[in-house]
Amino acid sequence: MAEHKRPTIQVISAHSGDFVWRAGGALALYAERGCDARITCLSYGERGESQGLWKQAGMTLETAKSKRRAEAEAAAEALGAHITFLDLGDYPLRVDDAGLDRIVAEIRDAQPEILLTHVASDPYNRDHNAAHEATLLARQVSQAAGHDRSTPPIGAPQVIQFEPHQPEQCGFVPNLLLDITPVFDRKRKAMECMSAQSHLVEYYTDLGLRRGVQAVRNGGGESITQAEAYQRVFPVVGKVLL
């Protein structure tokens, strides 16, 4: 008898910290529900996302990568998620054909019901744009029956964009506010693992509080204090309007 597959949520993260700030609550929430929570980091963020590390004397690229990997692994463990690193480089992140094939392999292995990634257009960080485009293209290729006959194609997972750092500049219009109150302690623990970007911990704690207020305002329960904002790429299919 074939082993029953757990539902899977997969994050495609441009840098090794992005998944923590923007989707840590979703990962922890789904992990606690018994789902397979996976993270694919396209880069370590070693050049442009490691401000705290480059202030240290004698820092090298390989040391920055090693420290960022260790931070991200600890954060993933705190969230209950499995993490892999493709080490495609950052600032700029460029996904060539070989890199795309590796992302496709990750998606086909995961067989996710939900893919989370960056917005399509972030004028402040073009690495995020590259990750978004790579995710959509890899999803398309992963669906192709004729691609790599040794692995099964995927279905049609929803792609959900997580909130960028400056949403107003990125055309981000959330249509989903996810209640992460029950797991916020796990997200906070994961954020505190990211010492190279420790200045962001309070920022994303405060953002979660603001989104929590909005979640209650939009019909959520009064018990909600922390939420994450998301924007779907594809329509939701159902038999009722609500």
N, C-alpha and C positions, 0 to 999 in steps of 0.2 A: 504494500500500500504506500502511495506517495506521501511524503511528509507534508503536513499542512503548512502553508506559507503564511507567516504573519504579515499583516498589513505593513507597508513600508513608507516612510517619509524620508526624502533625500534632499539635502541642501547642497547646492553647487556654489561654493564661496570663492570669490576672487582671491582673498587673502586669508591668512590663518586666524584673524580676529573677527572678520565680518560676521560669521555665523553666530558668534557669541552675543554681540550687541543687538543684532537685528532679528535673530530667530532662535535664540537660546531658550526662550519660554516655550515655543512650539515644540522644539526637540524634546525638552524635559517632559512636557505634557503628554506627548505621544509615547515616549518611552515608559512613562508611568502607566499608560493604558495597555502596555504589553506589545506595542508596535516595535518594529525594527527601525530605529532612528539612525540614519547614516549621514555622514558629512564628507564631501569631496572638496578638498582645498586645492585650488589651481596653483597657488603659490604660497610661500610662507609670509609674504609681505615684508621681506627682509630689507629692501631698499627704502621704500617710502612709507611703511606702516610700522616702523620700529623706532620712533623718535627717542624713546627712553634708552634704548640700547646704544644708539650712535652717540650718545652723550658720554658713554663710558670710554675711558682711554684704551687704546689698542684694539678696539672692536674691528672684526673682520667680517666679510660677507658670510663665510661658512659658520662662524660663531653665532652671527645673528640668526641664520637659518636654524641652527641647532637649538638655540634658546626659544625661538618662536615655535618650533615644533613641540618642544617640551611643554610650553605654556598651553598650546592648543590641545595637546593630548590630555593634559590635566583638566582643561575645561570640558572637553568631550566626556571624560569620565564622570565629572560632576553632573553632567546633563543626562548620563546614561546612554550616550551615543557612540557609535563606531566611527572612526575617522581615518581617512586616507589622504595622502599628499602626492600631488603630481609634479611639484617643483618646476613649474613652467616659467618662473621668473615674474617679477613685478616692476612697475614703473619703467618701461611699459610691460603689461601682460600681453603677450602675443600667442594666440592659439593656432599653431600650424596643423597640417594634416595629421601628423603623428600624435599631436596633443589631442586633437579631436577624436581620433580613434581610441585613445585612452579614456576620454570622458564617456564615449559610447560604451566601452567595455564596462565601466563602473555602473552606468545606468542599466545596461542589460543584466548585469549581475544582481543589482538591487531589485529590479522589476517594481519600481515605486508606483504607488497610487497618487502620490503628491510630490511635485518637485518645487522647491523653494529656491529663489535666486534674486539677483539684483534687478533694479529697474533698467529700462531700455536706454535711457539717456540721463547721464549724470555729468554735467559740465565740469564738475570739480575733480572727478576721478574717472578717467576713461577706461581704466582697468575694469570698472564695474560694468561699463557698456560691453566690453569684450566678453565678460563672463555671461552676461545676459544673452548675447548673440550666440555664444558657444553652447549655452544650455538649450536654446530653441533648436539650433542646428543638430546638436547631438540627439535631442528627443526625436527629431524627424528621421535621422539615420537609424536610430535604435528601433524605429517602427518598421523598417524595411526588411521584408522577408528574405531578400537576396543579399543582405549584408552579413558577412561572417556566419556561414551556415552552421558553425559549431556552437553558436549561442542563440537562444530564442529571442525573437523580437518582443518588444513591449506593447502594451495597449495604448491608451490615450490618457496619460496622467495629466491632471490639472497642473498648470504652472502658475505659481503664486509669487509675486514680487514683494520682498520685504522692504521696510521703510528705509529710505536713504537718509543721510545725515542732514541734508537741507532739502526737505521734500518739495517746498514751493518752487525751487529752481529746477526740479526734475520731472515736473508734470505728474507727480505722485498723487493720486486721488484714491484714498483707501475705501474699499467696499467690504472690508471684513475687519472687525475688531475682536481679537482673540483674547479671552479671559485667561490670563496666566497666573492669577492670584494664588492658586494652590501650589504652584511650583516656583514661585518667584524666589524663594530662598535658594533653590538650586541654580537658578539663573544668576543670582547675585554671587554665589560661590564661584561659578564659572567665570564671571566677569573679573572677579578678584584674582583669578589665575593669570590674567593678561597684564603682567607688570610692565611690559614695554609700552602699553597704552593705558596706564592706570588713570590718566586724566579723564577717560571716558566713562568710568564706572558711575560716577554721580550723575553725569549727563543722561545716561540711558536709564538710570533709576528714576530720575525726574520725568523723563519722557514716558516711561511706563505708567507713572502716576497720572499724567495728563491724559493719556489714552484710556486709562481706567475710568476717569471721570466721564470721558466721552462715551465709553461703552455703557455706563449706567444711563447717561442722557439719551442714548439710542435704544433703550428698552432692556438693557441688561439688569441683572439682579443687583440689589443694593450692596451685596457682599463683595462686589468687584472692586479691587483697589489697583490692580496692575493689569495692563493689557498691551498687546502688540498689534500694530496696524499692518494690513496687507492689501494688495490689489491683485485681483485675478487677471490672467491673460485671456483665458477662454471662457465661454458661457458656462453657466451651471445648468445642467439638464435635470428636469424634474416634472412631476405631475401636478404640482400646486404652485401658486405664485409666491408663497411665503416659505 
